[in-house]
Amino acid sequence: MGFDDLFGGEQSQWMIIIPIIILIVFSFLFRRRKAERTEAEIAGSLFFDVNANLRLVESFSFQGRPNKFKTASWQRNSGKVEFLDTSLRSTLADTFSLAESFNQEIEAAKRYKSTTYLSAIDVDKLKEPLTKSRQGLEEWLKANMQQTGPDAGRRGCMPGGFGG
């Protein structure tokens, strides 16, 4: 039984398709998120993480495996947010610090397969600071996107609005 018998004589098609599939798999595995370069990209990235975290708070369950809160954008950009006003920076710092501490508790619950750790997590404590963060970032984005034009700070194929 030869190669031609296994693949129905269409050896040339498979010689093209297999490397393409391998390339696609590697591109997904090794794809890195680009660092945000502009103030609008930083604010937008924080805004999306805040929104995702608000959705997690609303759907948080003590049953099963809860998802961790998103903090990567803050970790990448916390040193680059001087363009935001002081109170918003403070709110963001407190919010993401609290989210990170909840993530540690969630991780402990997963590690020990115990819902006891989850019962100690009061995710409602995150709702108000996340809401304040979202409002502040939304206001900043609206004000600054209007000043610089509709295409400034857009990422990829995102629509222009940041409404949530």
Beta strands, then each sheet from edge to edge (+ up, - down):
end
